[in-house]
């Protein structure tokens, strides 16, 4: 049983290192805060979002993720009228409103591993050339890992794994950092998660390996091509990689109509097609994504489904001249 336990530990840590250490999202374009702390408050609104993702539906032990996020900006209190030219008068804020704050919690199940985590973020926003915003963000993160006790049985009740830290539950603190460049036409960002590569010893035997979290890197970008008053074509990309240099990329395009409806298609280099769509009504948003995996596992699943619900709050007088669409 000792050998089986060692194999199980190696499988779990290997799965976390080379597979999905962190939850994967298909609708990152509409909630970039989940992967980059510098997004907190970048659009001047207070946003509340809930995301549910069921990966490889029908496959036992497949990843299932739920997340809840709140983020906003410490906005200016009042505005003053300024003369920018002989013919033009505009309202400018008395204070810059440069600080953004956010929080994010998630629950993720992947095989035998259950993970819950939180993130508390601080962002600083500054303007470049009056129309481009540069943001920096830092977050403190925490992850709690445990084995699903109902999904595993031990022949030997004295097995070390039965009383290991992972079985009882393991808390791992960490941090993340992000940068984002935002303009009325484009958005580009870079972030690194699990910054400190936290690790913990599992079991007391030298045969057991350290449980460690590798740094995860994200680079994303999008650009808006306007066609007429209401039509926007938005190509985008997201590159994800780790310290093991196993990159994965999403490359797609989204059609946006009047900022009230959007539909998109993307290709994920891990062999998946992703279809997204969403609608906006007043200050509420709903988005849906379907991932079709082009691998053998698709034969035993009904695809991957992801739904996002969100609300945005903010006074029109306090919003910025342009907004990063949800």
C-alpha positions in Angstrom: 0.0 0.0 0.0 3.0 2.3 0.6 4.0 2.1 -3.1 0.4 2.8 -4.1 0.3 5.9 -1.9 3.6 7.1 -3.4 2.2 6.7 -6.9 -0.9 8.6 -5.9 1.0 11.5 -4.4 3.2 11.6 -7.6 0.1 11.6 -9.7 -1.6 14.3 -7.7 1.4 16.6 -7.7 2.2 15.9 -11.3 -1.4 16.7 -12.3 -1.3 20.0 -10.4 2.1 21.0 -11.9 1.7 20.1 -15.6 -2.1 20.2 -15.8 -4.4 22.6 -14.2 -2.8 24.1 -11.1 -5.3 27.0 -11.3 -8.9 27.1 -12.8 -9.2 27.7 -16.5 -11.8 30.2 -17.8 -13.1 30.6 -21.4 -14.7 34.0 -20.8 -11.6 35.8 -19.6 -12.2 38.7 -22.0 -15.3 39.7 -19.9 -13.7 39.3 -16.5 -9.9 39.7 -16.8 -9.8 40.4 -13.0 -9.8 36.6 -12.5 -6.4 36.4 -14.0 -4.9 39.8 -13.5 -5.1 41.9 -10.2 -4.3 45.2 -12.0 -7.8 45.0 -13.6 -9.4 45.9 -10.3 -11.3 49.2 -10.8 -9.8 49.8 -14.3 -13.2 50.8 -15.8 -14.3 53.0 -13.0 -17.3 50.8 -12.1 -18.0 48.5 -9.2 -18.5 45.0 -10.6 -19.9 41.8 -9.0 -19.6 38.6 -10.9 -20.3 34.9 -10.5 -18.8 32.2 -12.8 -19.6 28.5 -12.9 -17.6 26.2 -15.1 -18.3 22.4 -15.6 -15.5 20.9 -17.6 -15.9 17.7 -19.6 -19.4 17.1 -18.5 -20.1 13.4 -18.1 -16.5 12.4 -17.3 -16.1 11.3 -13.7 -13.7 13.5 -11.7 -13.5 16.2 -14.3 -12.7 19.8 -13.1 -15.6 21.9 -11.8 -15.1 25.5 -10.8 -17.1 28.2 -9.1 -15.9 31.7 -8.6 -17.2 35.0 -7.1 -15.5 38.3 -7.6 -16.0 41.9 -6.5 -13.8 44.8 -7.8 -14.1 48.5 -8.0 -12.3 51.8 -7.9 -12.0 54.5 -5.2 -13.5 57.2 -7.5 -13.3 61.0 -7.2 -15.9 62.7 -5.1 -16.7 65.7 -7.4 -16.0 67.3 -10.7 -15.0 70.8 -11.8 -15.4 72.5 -15.1 -12.2 73.2 -17.0 -11.6 75.1 -20.2 -9.5 72.9 -22.5 -9.7 75.1 -25.5 -11.5 78.2 -26.8 -14.5 76.1 -28.0 -14.5 73.2 -25.6 -15.3 72.8 -21.9 -15.2 69.5 -20.1 -15.6 68.2 -16.6 -12.5 67.0 -14.9 -12.2 65.2 -11.5 -10.8 67.1 -8.5 -8.9 64.0 -7.6 -7.5 61.3 -9.8 -9.2 58.2 -8.4 -6.2 56.1 -9.0 -6.8 53.2 -6.5 -8.6 50.0 -7.3 -9.6 47.3 -4.9 -10.9 43.8 -5.5 -11.6 40.4 -4.0 -12.1 36.9 -5.5 -12.9 33.5 -4.0 -13.2 30.2 -5.9 -13.9 26.5 -5.4 -12.3 24.1 -7.8 -12.5 20.3 -7.9 -10.1 18.4 -10.1 -10.1 14.6 -9.7 -9.4 13.7 -6.1 -8.2 17.2 -5.2 -10.5 19.9 -3.8 -9.2 23.4 -3.8 -10.7 26.6 -2.4 -8.9 29.9 -2.7 -9.2 33.6 -2.2 -7.5 36.7 -3.5 -7.4 40.3 -2.2 -6.1 42.8 -4.7 -4.8 46.3 -4.8 -4.4 48.2 -8.1 -2.9 51.6 -9.0 -4.0 53.3 -12.2 -2.3 56.2 -14.0 -3.0 58.0 -17.3 -0.6 58.1 -20.3 -1.2 60.8 -22.9 -4.7 61.5 -21.5 -6.4 58.5 -23.2 -4.4 55.4 -22.3 -4.4 53.9 -18.8 -1.5 52.0 -17.3 -2.3 49.8 -14.3 -0.3 47.9 -11.8 -1.8 45.3 -9.4 -0.7 43.1 -6.5 -2.7 40.5 -4.7 -2.3 38.3 -1.6 -3.7 34.8 -2.3 -4.4 31.7 -0.3 -5.3 28.2 -1.4 -6.7 25.3 0.7 -6.0 21.8 -0.7 -7.5 18.5 0.4 -8.2 15.0 -0.8 -11.8 14.0 -1.5 -12.2 11.5 1.3 -15.3 9.9 -0.3 -13.5 9.2 -3.5 -10.6 7.2 -2.1 -10.4 4.0 0.0 -7.4 2.7 2.0 -6.7 -1.0 2.6 -4.3 -0.1 5.4 -5.8 2.4 7.8 -2.3 3.1 9.2 -1.1 4.3 5.8 0.8 7.6 6.1 -1.3 9.2 3.5 -4.4 8.7 5.6 -3.0 11.2 8.2 -1.0 13.4 5.8 -1.4 17.2 5.6 -3.1 16.8 2.2 -5.7 14.5 3.6 -6.5 16.8 6.6 -6.3 19.9 4.4 -3.3 22.0 3.5 -3.3 25.8 3.4 -0.8 27.5 1.0 -0.3 31.3 1.0 1.0 33.1 -2.1 0.8 36.3 -4.2 0.2 37.5 -7.7 1.3 40.6 -9.8 -0.1 42.1 -12.9 0.2 45.0 -15.4 -2.4 46.2 -17.8 -2.5 48.8 -20.6 -5.9 50.0 -21.5 -7.1 52.3 -24.3 -10.4 52.9 -26.0 -9.2 50.7 -28.8 -7.0 48.1 -27.2 -6.1 46.2 -24.0 -2.9 44.4 -23.2 -1.9 42.7 -20.0 0.6 40.5 -18.3 0.4 38.8 -14.9 2.1 36.1 -12.9 0.3 34.0 -10.3 1.6 31.8 -7.5 4.5 34.3 -7.3 6.3 32.7 -4.3 6.0 29.1 -5.6 4.8 28.0 -2.2 5.5 24.4 -1.2 4.8 22.0 1.6 6.0 18.6 2.7 3.6 15.7 2.5 4.0 12.9 5.0 7.0 12.2 7.1 8.8 9.7 4.9 11.7 10.7 2.6 9.8 8.9 -0.2 7.2 11.5 -0.4 8.0 14.6 -2.5 7.3 18.2 -1.8 4.0 19.6 -2.9 4.8 22.8 -4.8 3.0 25.4 -6.9 4.8 26.6 -10.0 4.5 30.2 -11.3 1.7 30.7 -13.8 2.1 33.4 -16.5 -0.6 35.1 -18.5 -0.3 37.4 -21.4 -3.5 38.7 -23.1 -4.5 41.3 -25.6 -7.4 42.6 -27.7 -8.0 45.3 -30.3 -11.3 46.8 -31.5 -12.0 47.4 -35.2 -15.1 49.6 -35.5 -17.4 49.2 -38.5 -20.1 51.9 -38.4 -21.6 53.2 -35.2 -22.6 49.9 -33.5 -20.5 47.1 -34.9 -17.1 46.1 -33.5 -14.9 43.2 -34.5 -12.5 42.3 -31.7 -9.6 39.9 -32.2 -7.9 38.7 -29.0 -5.4 36.3 -27.6 -4.4 34.7 -24.3 -1.2 32.9 -23.7 -0.8 30.8 -20.5 2.4 29.1 -19.4 4.2 27.9 -16.3 7.8 27.4 -15.1 7.8 24.1 -17.0 7.4 26.1 -20.3 4.3 24.3 -21.4 2.4 27.2 -23.1 -1.3 27.1 -24.0 -2.9 29.8 -26.1 -6.4 31.0 -26.9 -6.7 32.8 -30.2 -10.2 34.2 -31.2 -12.4 36.9 -32.5 -15.6 38.4 -31.1 -18.4 40.4 -32.7 -19.9 43.1 -30.5 -23.2 44.9 -31.4 -23.9 48.2 -29.6 -22.2 46.8 -26.5 -25.4 45.0 -25.8 -24.7 41.7 -27.5 -21.5 39.7 -28.3 -20.6 36.4 -29.9 -17.2 34.9 -30.5 -15.2 31.9 -31.5 -11.7 30.9 -30.3 -9.2 28.1 -30.8 -7.3 26.8 -27.8 -4.0 25.1 -28.7 -4.7 22.3 -26.3 -7.1 21.2 -29.1 -10.4 22.9 -28.3 -12.9 25.2 -30.0 -14.6 27.7 -27.8 -17.9 29.5 -28.7 -19.0 32.4 -26.5 -22.0 34.7 -26.5 -23.5 37.2 -24.1 -26.1 39.9 -23.6 -26.3 43.1 -21.5 -29.5 44.5 -20.0 -29.3 47.7 -18.0 -26.5 47.0 -15.6 -26.6 43.2 -15.7 -24.7 40.9 -17.9 -24.9 37.2 -18.8 -22.4 35.2 -20.7 -22.1 31.6 -21.9 -19.2 29.6 -23.3 -19.1 26.1 -24.8 -15.8 24.3 -25.2 -15.6 21.5 -27.7 -12.5 19.4 -27.1 -10.9 17.9 -30.2 -9.3 14.9 -28.4 -10.3 11.4 -27.4 -11.9 12.6 -24.2 -14.7 14.3 -26.2 -16.1 10.8 -27.0 -17.1 10.3 -23.4 -18.2 13.9 -22.5 -20.8 16.4 -23.4 -18.3 19.3 -23.7 -17.4 22.0 -21.3 -20.0 24.6 -20.2 -19.3 27.9 -18.5 -21.8 30.6 -17.5 -21.1 34.1 -16.0 -23.5 36.4 -14.3 -22.5 40.0 -13.5 -23.7 43.3 -12.3 -22.0 46.7 -12.7 -22.8 49.7 -10.5 -21.7 53.3 -11.0 -23.0 56.8 -11.5 -22.8 58.1 -15.0 -21.1 61.3 -13.8 -18.4 59.2 -12.2 -17.6 56.9 -15.1 -14.6 57.5 -17.4 -14.7 58.7 -21.0 -14.5 55.1 -22.2 -15.0 51.8 -20.6 -13.3 48.4 -20.8 -16.3 46.3 -21.7 -17.3 43.5 -19.4 
